[in-house]
Amino acid sequence: MQTLTLSSLGRDGHLRDERTPARLRAFRFLSERFVQRERPSVVAEFLLFALIALTATWPMFTLAHALLNR
């Protein structure tokens, strides 16, 4: 069974085809460089931080609102 690889390098480490379209080369570069990163997405980290910050500050704002509207 043959496996499909998106790598731009062949088994010997050289480019497989010099006439590969620029769009395909760019896709391969991005997939090799960024798809298999160890770091999680920045958006996911920001959403988690926002959720933690909201959870921590919500009781303070609720208490302040309750004290002002007595």
Biopython code that builds the backbone (N, CA, C, O; Angstrom):
import numpy as np
from Bio.PDB.StructureBuilder import StructureBuilder

atoms = [
    (1, "MET", "N", (0.845, -1.173, 0.000)),
    (1, "MET", "CA", (0.000, 0.000, 0.000)),
    (1, "MET", "C", (0.892, 1.239, 0.000)),
    (1, "MET", "O", (1.876, 1.312, 0.736)),
    (2, "GLN", "N", (0.539, 2.186, -0.819)),
    (2, "GLN", "CA", (1.338, 3.400, -0.956)),
    (2, "GLN", "C", (0.722, 4.505, -0.103)),
    (2, "GLN", "O", (-0.494, 4.697, -0.109)),
    (3, "THR", "N", (1.561, 5.223, 0.624)),
    (3, "THR", "CA", (1.060, 6.314, 1.444)),
    (3, "THR", "C", (1.306, 7.634, 0.749)),
    (3, "THR", "O", (2.306, 7.814, 0.054)),
    (4, "LEU", "N", (0.380, 8.553, 0.947)),
    (4, "LEU", "CA", (0.485, 9.883, 0.352)),
    (4, "LEU", "C", (1.145, 10.797, 1.357)),
    (4, "LEU", "O", (0.722, 10.865, 2.511)),
    (5, "THR", "N", (2.164, 11.489, 0.936)),
    (5, "THR", "CA", (2.838, 12.441, 1.819)),
    (5, "THR", "C", (2.763, 13.831, 1.208)),
    (5, "THR", "O", (2.829, 13.993, -0.010)),
    (6, "LEU", "N", (2.626, 14.821, 2.065)),
    (6, "LEU", "CA", (2.567, 16.200, 1.592)),
    (6, "LEU", "C", (3.933, 16.865, 1.654)),
    (6, "LEU", "O", (4.060, 18.056, 1.366)),
    (7, "SER", "N", (4.927, 16.124, 2.017)),
    (7, "SER", "CA", (6.260, 16.683, 2.123)),
    (7, "SER", "C", (6.792, 17.038, 0.740)),
    (7, "SER", "O", (6.551, 16.316, -0.228)),
    (8, "SER", "N", (7.514, 18.150, 0.650)),
    (8, "SER", "CA", (8.070, 18.580, -0.625)),
    (8, "SER", "C", (9.399, 17.899, -0.914)),
    (8, "SER", "O", (9.950, 18.037, -2.007)),
    (9, "LEU", "N", (9.912, 17.167, 0.063)),
    (9, "LEU", "CA", (11.183, 16.493, -0.126)),
    (9, "LEU", "C", (10.947, 15.011, -0.389)),
    (9, "LEU", "O", (10.047, 14.394, 0.182)),
    (10, "GLY", "N", (11.774, 14.459, -1.263)),
    (10, "GLY", "CA", (11.676, 13.038, -1.552)),
    (10, "GLY", "C", (12.378, 12.226, -0.478)),
    (10, "GLY", "O", (12.779, 12.759, 0.556)),
    (11, "ARG", "N", (12.521, 10.935, -0.732)),
    (11, "ARG", "CA", (13.163, 10.055, 0.256)),
    (11, "ARG", "C", (14.623, 10.416, 0.473)),
    (11, "ARG", "O", (15.156, 10.216, 1.565)),
    (12, "ASP", "N", (15.279, 10.950, -0.560)),
    (12, "ASP", "CA", (16.691, 11.295, -0.433)),
    (12, "ASP", "C", (16.910, 12.712, 0.083)),
    (12, "ASP", "O", (18.055, 13.145, 0.214)),
    (13, "GLY", "N", (15.831, 13.448, 0.380)),
    (13, "GLY", "CA", (15.950, 14.792, 0.930)),
    (13, "GLY", "C", (16.009, 15.887, -0.116)),
    (13, "GLY", "O", (16.130, 17.061, 0.237)),
    (14, "HIS", "N", (15.928, 15.540, -1.401)),
    (14, "HIS", "CA", (15.937, 16.536, -2.462)),
    (14, "HIS", "C", (14.521, 16.794, -2.956)),
    (14, "HIS", "O", (13.622, 15.974, -2.777)),
    (15, "LEU", "N", (14.347, 17.943, -3.575)),
    (15, "LEU", "CA", (13.040, 18.250, -4.140)),
    (15, "LEU", "C", (12.668, 17.223, -5.194)),
    (15, "LEU", "O", (13.504, 16.795, -5.990)),
    (16, "ARG", "N", (11.409, 16.838, -5.187)),
    (16, "ARG", "CA", (10.970, 15.819, -6.129)),
    (16, "ARG", "C", (10.862, 16.346, -7.546)),
    (16, "ARG", "O", (11.301, 15.695, -8.494)),
    (17, "ASP", "N", (10.286, 17.509, -7.687)),
    (17, "ASP", "CA", (10.056, 18.039, -9.030)),
    (17, "ASP", "C", (10.301, 19.545, -9.000)),
    (17, "ASP", "O", (9.688, 20.260, -8.207)),
    (18, "GLU", "N", (11.168, 20.012, -9.835)),
    (18, "GLU", "CA", (11.471, 21.443, -9.873)),
    (18, "GLU", "C", (10.324, 22.245, -10.478)),
    (18, "GLU", "O", (10.257, 23.461, -10.297)),
    (19, "ARG", "N", (9.426, 21.579, -11.194)),
    (19, "ARG", "CA", (8.335, 22.282, -11.867)),
    (19, "ARG", "C", (7.050, 22.289, -11.049)),
    (19, "ARG", "O", (5.975, 22.528, -11.598)),
    (20, "THR", "N", (7.138, 22.034, -9.763)),
    (20, "THR", "CA", (5.967, 22.048, -8.901)),
    (20, "THR", "C", (5.411, 23.473, -8.848)),
    (20, "THR", "O", (6.173, 24.422, -8.659)),
    (21, "PRO", "N", (4.101, 23.635, -9.013)),
    (21, "PRO", "CA", (3.512, 24.983, -8.976)),
    (21, "PRO", "C", (3.763, 25.681, -7.639)),
    (21, "PRO", "O", (3.856, 25.038, -6.593)),
    (22, "ALA", "N", (3.870, 26.986, -7.698)),
    (22, "ALA", "CA", (4.170, 27.779, -6.501)),
    (22, "ALA", "C", (3.077, 27.605, -5.447)),
    (22, "ALA", "O", (3.373, 27.574, -4.252)),
    (23, "ARG", "N", (1.831, 27.493, -5.873)),
    (23, "ARG", "CA", (0.734, 27.331, -4.921)),
    (23, "ARG", "C", (0.871, 26.025, -4.138)),
    (23, "ARG", "O", (0.646, 25.996, -2.928)),
    (24, "LEU", "N", (1.236, 24.957, -4.823)),
    (24, "LEU", "CA", (1.417, 23.668, -4.168)),
    (24, "LEU", "C", (2.637, 23.698, -3.254)),
    (24, "LEU", "O", (2.606, 23.142, -2.156)),
    (25, "ARG", "N", (3.714, 24.347, -3.704)),
    (25, "ARG", "CA", (4.893, 24.465, -2.849)),
    (25, "ARG", "C", (4.579, 25.268, -1.598)),
    (25, "ARG", "O", (5.043, 24.923, -0.511)),
    (26, "ALA", "N", (3.786, 26.349, -1.733)),
    (26, "ALA", "CA", (3.411, 27.156, -0.571)),
    (26, "ALA", "C", (2.560, 26.335, 0.394)),
    (26, "ALA", "O", (2.755, 26.409, 1.607)),
    (27, "PHE", "N", (1.618, 25.551, -0.134)),
    (27, "PHE", "CA", (0.781, 24.705, 0.708)),
    (27, "PHE", "C", (1.634, 23.690, 1.469)),
    (27, "PHE", "O", (1.432, 23.476, 2.665)),
    (28, "ARG", "N", (2.560, 23.084, 0.794)),
    (28, "ARG", "CA", (3.426, 22.102, 1.441)),
    (28, "ARG", "C", (4.289, 22.751, 2.512)),
    (28, "ARG", "O", (4.487, 22.181, 3.585)),
    (29, "PHE", "N", (4.806, 23.950, 2.223)),
    (29, "PHE", "CA", (5.628, 24.655, 3.201)),
    (29, "PHE", "C", (4.811, 24.952, 4.456)),
    (29, "PHE", "O", (5.263, 24.702, 5.573)),
    (30, "LEU", "N", (3.602, 25.489, 4.264)),
    (30, "LEU", "CA", (2.771, 25.831, 5.413)),
    (30, "LEU", "C", (2.364, 24.590, 6.189)),
    (30, "LEU", "O", (2.353, 24.608, 7.420)),
    (31, "SER", "N", (2.032, 23.520, 5.493)),
    (31, "SER", "CA", (1.611, 22.320, 6.199)),
    (31, "SER", "C", (2.769, 21.695, 6.966)),
    (31, "SER", "O", (2.574, 21.199, 8.076)),
    (32, "GLU", "N", (3.965, 21.710, 6.396)),
    (32, "GLU", "CA", (5.110, 21.149, 7.108)),
    (32, "GLU", "C", (5.498, 22.010, 8.297)),
    (32, "GLU", "O", (5.907, 21.494, 9.338)),
    (33, "ARG", "N", (5.372, 23.310, 8.146)),
    (33, "ARG", "CA", (5.869, 24.218, 9.171)),
    (33, "ARG", "C", (4.874, 24.468, 10.297)),
    (33, "ARG", "O", (5.259, 24.509, 11.465)),
    (34, "PHE", "N", (3.592, 24.637, 9.955)),
    (34, "PHE", "CA", (2.642, 25.102, 10.953)),
    (34, "PHE", "C", (1.593, 24.089, 11.378)),
    (34, "PHE", "O", (1.037, 24.223, 12.468)),
    (35, "VAL", "N", (1.307, 23.105, 10.585)),
    (35, "VAL", "CA", (0.238, 22.178, 10.938)),
    (35, "VAL", "C", (0.638, 21.287, 12.099)),
    (35, "VAL", "O", (-0.201, 20.962, 12.939)),
    (36, "GLN", "N", (1.869, 20.893, 12.165)),
    (36, "GLN", "CA", (2.282, 19.953, 13.191)),
    (36, "GLN", "C", (3.064, 20.632, 14.305)),
    (36, "GLN", "O", (4.035, 20.076, 14.819)),
    (37, "ARG", "N", (2.640, 21.835, 14.675)),
    (37, "ARG", "CA", (3.279, 22.531, 15.783)),
    (37, "ARG", "C", (2.900, 21.875, 17.104)),
    (37, "ARG", "O", (1.861, 21.223, 17.209)),
    (38, "GLU", "N", (3.736, 22.051, 18.092)),
    (38, "GLU", "CA", (3.422, 21.520, 19.413)),
    (38, "GLU", "C", (2.563, 22.487, 20.209)),
    (38, "GLU", "O", (1.828, 22.070, 21.104)),
    (39, "ARG", "N", (2.646, 23.770, 19.896)),
    (39, "ARG", "CA", (1.890, 24.770, 20.639)),
    (39, "ARG", "C", (0.440, 24.773, 20.199)),
    (39, "ARG", "O", (0.159, 24.614, 19.011)),
    (40, "PRO", "N", (-0.489, 24.950, 21.127)),
    (40, "PRO", "CA", (-1.895, 25.054, 20.747)),
    (40, "PRO", "C", (-2.172, 26.388, 20.060)),
    (40, "PRO", "O", (-1.320, 27.276, 20.036)),
    (41, "SER", "N", (-3.327, 26.510, 19.526)),
    (41, "SER", "CA", (-3.713, 27.711, 18.800)),
    (41, "SER", "C", (-3.750, 28.925, 19.732)),
    (41, "SER", "O", (-4.135, 28.811, 20.896)),
    (42, "VAL", "N", (-3.354, 30.064, 19.222)),
    (42, "VAL", "CA", (-3.374, 31.302, 19.993)),
    (42, "VAL", "C", (-4.817, 31.675, 20.324)),
    (42, "VAL", "O", (-5.093, 32.185, 21.410)),
    (43, "VAL", "N", (-5.726, 31.427, 19.403)),
    (43, "VAL", "CA", (-7.139, 31.746, 19.635)),
    (43, "VAL", "C", (-7.678, 30.911, 20.791)),
    (43, "VAL", "O", (-8.398, 31.431, 21.643)),
    (44, "ALA", "N", (-7.342, 29.638, 20.829)),
    (44, "ALA", "CA", (-7.802, 28.769, 21.918)),
    (44, "ALA", "C", (-7.245, 29.241, 23.257)),
    (44, "ALA", "O", (-7.956, 29.250, 24.261)),
    (45, "GLU", "N", (-5.976, 29.632, 23.269)),
    (45, "GLU", "CA", (-5.376, 30.140, 24.506)),
    (45, "GLU", "C", (-6.063, 31.424, 24.960)),
    (45, "GLU", "O", (-6.313, 31.608, 26.152)),
    (46, "PHE", "N", (-6.369, 32.312, 24.016)),
    (46, "PHE", "CA", (-7.020, 33.568, 24.372)),
    (46, "PHE", "C", (-8.430, 33.326, 24.906)),
    (46, "PHE", "O", (-8.835, 33.946, 25.889)),
    (47, "LEU", "N", (-9.182, 32.427, 24.263)),
    (47, "LEU", "CA", (-10.536, 32.135, 24.730)),
    (47, "LEU", "C", (-10.524, 31.531, 26.136)),
    (47, "LEU", "O", (-11.374, 31.861, 26.963)),
    (48, "LEU", "N", (-9.579, 30.666, 26.399)),
    (48, "LEU", "CA", (-9.472, 30.089, 27.733)),
    (48, "LEU", "C", (-9.114, 31.161, 28.761)),
    (48, "LEU", "O", (-9.667, 31.175, 29.861)),
    (49, "PHE", "N", (-8.193, 32.056, 28.409)),
    (49, "PHE", "CA", (-7.838, 33.157, 29.315)),
    (49, "PHE", "C", (-9.045, 34.054, 29.570)),
    (49, "PHE", "O", (-9.291, 34.449, 30.710)),
    (50, "ALA", "N", (-9.794, 34.376, 28.527)),
    (50, "ALA", "CA", (-10.975, 35.227, 28.685)),
    (50, "ALA", "C", (-12.017, 34.563, 29.589)),
    (50, "ALA", "O", (-12.639, 35.231, 30.415)),
    (51, "LEU", "N", (-12.202, 33.272, 29.435)),
    (51, "LEU", "CA", (-13.151, 32.550, 30.280)),
    (51, "LEU", "C", (-12.709, 32.571, 31.745)),
    (51, "LEU", "O", (-13.535, 32.765, 32.637)),
    (52, "ILE", "N", (-11.435, 32.377, 31.993)),
    (52, "ILE", "CA", (-10.916, 32.408, 33.368)),
    (52, "ILE", "C", (-11.053, 33.813, 33.948)),
    (52, "ILE", "O", (-11.471, 33.971, 35.095)),
    (53, "ALA", "N", (-10.706, 34.828, 33.167)),
    (53, "ALA", "CA", (-10.796, 36.210, 33.655)),
    (53, "ALA", "C", (-12.248, 36.593, 33.945)),
    (53, "ALA", "O", (-12.533, 37.244, 34.951)),
    (54, "LEU", "N", (-13.152, 36.194, 33.077)),
    (54, "LEU", "CA", (-14.576, 36.492, 33.285)),
    (54, "LEU", "C", (-15.100, 35.787, 34.525)),
    (54, "LEU", "O", (-15.848, 36.373, 35.307)),
    (55, "THR", "N", (-14.712, 34.543, 34.704)),
    (55, "THR", "CA", (-15.141, 33.783, 35.880)),
    (55, "THR", "C", (-14.601, 34.406, 37.164)),
    (55, "THR", "O", (-15.281, 34.390, 38.190)),
    (56, "ALA", "N", (-13.409, 34.944, 37.120)),
    (56, "ALA", "CA", (-12.807, 35.537, 38.313)),
    (56, "ALA", "C", (-13.397, 36.906, 38.638)),
    (56, "ALA", "O", (-13.510, 37.254, 39.814)),
    (57, "THR", "N", (-13.773, 37.689, 37.635)),
    (57, "THR", "CA", (-14.235, 39.052, 37.891)),
    (57, "THR", "C", (-15.747, 39.172, 38.011)),
    (57, "THR", "O", (-16.238, 40.158, 38.560)),
    (58, "TRP", "N", (-16.486, 38.212, 37.521)),
    (58, "TRP", "CA", (-17.956, 38.299, 37.535)),
    (58, "TRP", "C", (-18.517, 38.496, 38.953)),
    (58, "TRP", "O", (-19.388, 39.348, 39.131)),
    (59, "PRO", "N", (-18.064, 37.756, 39.956)),
    (59, "PRO", "CA", (-18.612, 37.970, 41.306)),
    (59, "PRO", "C", (-18.353, 39.380, 41.844)),
    (59, "PRO", "O", (-19.186, 39.921, 42.570)),
    (60, "MET", "N", (-17.222, 39.975, 41.502)),
    (60, "MET", "CA", (-16.937, 41.335, 41.975)),
    (60, "MET", "C", (-17.921, 42.337, 41.375)),
    (60, "MET", "O", (-18.437, 43.200, 42.085)),
    (61, "PHE", "N", (-18.180, 42.229, 40.079)),
    (61, "PHE", "CA", (-19.123, 43.147, 39.442)),
    (61, "PHE", "C", (-20.551, 42.920, 39.934)),
    (61, "PHE", "O", (-21.317, 43.872, 40.080)),
    (62, "THR", "N", (-20.905, 41.677, 40.186)),
    (62, "THR", "CA", (-22.239, 41.377, 40.699)),
    (62, "THR", "C", (-22.423, 41.965, 42.098)),
    (62, "THR", "O", (-23.464, 42.546, 42.402)),
    (63, "LEU", "N", (-21.417, 41.812, 42.935)),
    (63, "LEU", "CA", (-21.480, 42.361, 44.288)),
    (63, "LEU", "C", (-21.541, 43.887, 44.259)),
    (63, "LEU", "O", (-22.330, 44.485, 44.990)),
    (64, "ALA", "N", (-20.738, 44.508, 43.444)),
    (64, "ALA", "CA", (-20.751, 45.975, 43.337)),
    (64, "ALA", "C", (-22.119, 46.472, 42.862)),
    (64, "ALA", "O", (-22.637, 47.464, 43.376)),
    (65, "HIS", "N", (-22.683, 45.796, 41.903)),
    (65, "HIS", "CA", (-24.003, 46.185, 41.395)),
    (65, "HIS", "C", (-25.066, 46.013, 42.483)),
    (65, "HIS", "O", (-25.954, 46.854, 42.620)),
    (66, "ALA", "N", (-24.979, 44.941, 43.243)),
    (66, "ALA", "CA", (-25.957, 44.710, 44.315)),
    (66, "ALA", "C", (-25.839, 45.756, 45.426)),
    (66, "ALA", "O", (-26.848, 46.190, 45.982)),
    (67, "LEU", "N", (-24.607, 46.158, 45.748)),
    (67, "LEU", "CA", (-24.434, 47.157, 46.808)),
    (67, "LEU", "C", (-24.887, 48.541, 46.380)),
    (67, "LEU", "O", (-25.390, 49.309, 47.200)),
    (68, "LEU", "N", (-24.715, 48.869, 45.107)),
    (68, "LEU", "CA", (-25.108, 50.195, 44.621)),
    (68, "LEU", "C", (-26.618, 50.329, 44.461)),
    (68, "LEU", "O", (-27.152, 51.434, 44.563)),
    (69, "ASN", "N", (-27.296, 49.251, 44.219)),
    (69, "ASN", "CA", (-28.734, 49.299, 43.973)),
    (69, "ASN", "C", (-29.548, 48.847, 45.189)),
    (69, "ASN", "O", (-30.646, 48.315, 45.029)),
    (70, "ARG", "N", (-29.025, 49.050, 46.392)),
    (70, "ARG", "CA", (-29.781, 48.683, 47.588)),
    (70, "ARG", "C", (-30.825, 49.663, 47.904)),
    (70, "ARG", "O", (-31.551, 49.497, 48.885)),
]
sb = StructureBuilder()
sb.init_structure("model")
sb.init_model(0)
sb.init_chain("A")
sb.init_seg("    ")
for serial, (resi, resn, name, xyz) in enumerate(atoms, 1):
    if name == "N":
        sb.init_residue(resn, " ", resi, " ")
    sb.init_atom(name, np.array(xyz, "f"), 0.0, 1.0, " ", f" {name:<3s}", serial, name[0])
structure = sb.get_structure()
